[in-house]
Amino acid sequence: MAKIGEVSFLQEQENGCVRLSIKVPICKDEDIKYKVSAQLYPSFFNGAKLPKVEVMAKTCLLMEGDSEINMEFVIDKPRLWMPEGEGDQHLYNVDFTIKPAGMRMSGGAAALEITKVAPLDEKSYTIRLTTMQVDTIVDMN
């Protein structure tokens, strides 16, 4: 059995793009290969679909001995979240699944069997991409 841990996100903005780095920890009780998949897509705003919704997807292989996957998405011209009164609050959904790798050799090196397998775990997050920065300087007043 394998479970997706608490996922962390880091965003960096550069030249009108957002680079979204994602760290996906995996808690597992079997040391086998797993496929970890992620889909990133704009969320619905005020109940209406955004025009031309683009879904970005990645799948990574978690090897034996590993307990974490690092993924990266580059979003060109992202719809940024703005504070209330300063613009729209655009959001993105990120969905994760984990499955056993699902491929195994049978009958020698020339035969390969590919099996569809149900997800062992799924997790979804709603995130915002923003240019806001947190000021960590202590106010002495």
C-alpha positions in Angstrom: 0.0 0.0 0.0 1.2 3.6 -0.7 -0.3 6.9 0.3 0.5 10.5 -0.9 1.8 12.6 2.0 1.4 16.3 2.5 2.4 17.9 -0.9 4.4 21.2 -0.9 4.4 23.8 -3.7 6.9 26.5 -4.5 6.4 29.1 -7.3 8.8 31.3 -9.0 7.9 33.9 -11.6 10.1 34.9 -14.5 9.3 36.6 -17.9 5.5 36.2 -17.7 5.8 32.5 -16.7 5.3 30.7 -13.4 7.6 27.8 -12.6 5.7 25.6 -10.1 7.9 23.1 -8.2 6.1 20.4 -6.4 7.4 18.0 -3.8 5.2 14.8 -3.4 6.2 12.6 -0.4 5.0 9.0 -0.6 4.4 6.8 2.5 4.7 3.2 1.4 4.9 -0.2 3.1 6.2 -2.1 0.0 9.5 -1.2 -1.7 8.3 -1.5 -5.3 8.0 1.0 -8.2 5.0 3.3 -8.3 3.7 5.8 -10.8 2.8 9.2 -9.4 0.7 11.4 -11.8 -0.3 15.0 -11.5 -2.8 17.1 -13.5 -2.8 20.9 -13.3 -5.7 22.9 -14.7 -7.5 26.2 -14.1 -10.3 26.1 -11.6 -13.8 27.3 -12.1 -14.4 30.9 -11.2 -17.8 32.0 -10.0 -19.3 28.7 -11.2 -18.4 29.3 -14.9 -15.9 27.4 -16.9 -12.9 29.3 -18.1 -12.5 29.5 -21.9 -10.1 27.0 -23.4 -9.2 25.1 -20.3 -5.7 23.6 -20.7 -4.8 20.6 -18.7 -1.1 20.0 -18.0 -0.1 16.5 -16.9 3.0 14.7 -15.7 3.8 11.2 -14.6 6.9 10.2 -12.7 8.2 6.8 -11.6 9.0 6.4 -7.9 11.8 3.9 -7.8 12.5 1.3 -5.1 14.2 3.0 -2.1 12.8 6.5 -2.9 10.1 8.2 -0.8 9.6 11.4 -2.7 8.9 12.7 -6.2 9.8 16.2 -7.5 7.7 17.6 -10.3 7.8 20.9 -12.2 5.2 22.7 -14.3 5.9 25.8 -16.3 2.7 27.9 -16.8 3.0 30.4 -19.6 0.8 33.5 -19.1 -0.8 32.3 -15.9 -4.0 33.7 -14.6 -2.8 35.2 -11.3 -4.8 35.5 -8.1 -5.3 39.0 -6.9 -6.4 40.3 -3.5 -10.1 41.2 -3.2 -10.7 44.6 -4.7 -7.5 44.5 -6.8 -8.6 41.9 -9.4 -9.9 38.4 -9.9 -9.2 35.5 -7.6 -8.1 32.9 -10.2 -7.3 29.4 -8.9 -5.8 26.2 -10.2 -6.5 22.6 -9.3 -3.8 20.0 -8.9 -4.8 16.4 -8.8 -2.4 13.6 -7.8 -2.7 9.8 -8.1 -0.4 7.0 -7.2 -0.5 3.5 -8.7 1.8 0.5 -8.7 4.0 0.7 -11.8 1.7 -1.9 -13.5 4.3 -3.4 -15.8 5.8 -6.8 -15.2 7.8 -9.3 -17.3 6.3 -12.6 -18.0 7.7 -15.6 -20.0 11.1 -14.2 -20.6 12.6 -10.8 -21.5 10.8 -10.6 -24.8 7.3 -10.7 -23.3 5.9 -7.6 -21.5 2.5 -7.5 -19.9 0.9 -4.1 -19.2 -1.9 -4.1 -16.6 -4.4 -1.3 -15.8 -4.4 -0.7 -12.1 -6.8 1.3 -9.9 -5.2 4.2 -7.9 -3.9 3.4 -4.4 -4.4 7.0 -3.3 -5.6 10.3 -4.8 -5.3 13.8 -3.5 -6.5 17.2 -4.8 -5.4 20.7 -4.0 -6.6 24.2 -5.0 -3.8 26.7 -5.3 -3.3 30.3 -6.3 -0.5 31.7 -8.4 0.3 35.2 -7.2 2.9 37.9 -7.3 2.3 38.8 -3.6 5.4 38.6 -1.4 5.4 38.2 2.4 7.4 40.8 4.3 9.3 39.0 7.1 11.0 42.1 8.5 10.0 42.8 12.1 8.2 46.1 12.7 9.9 47.8 15.6 7.0 50.3 16.3 
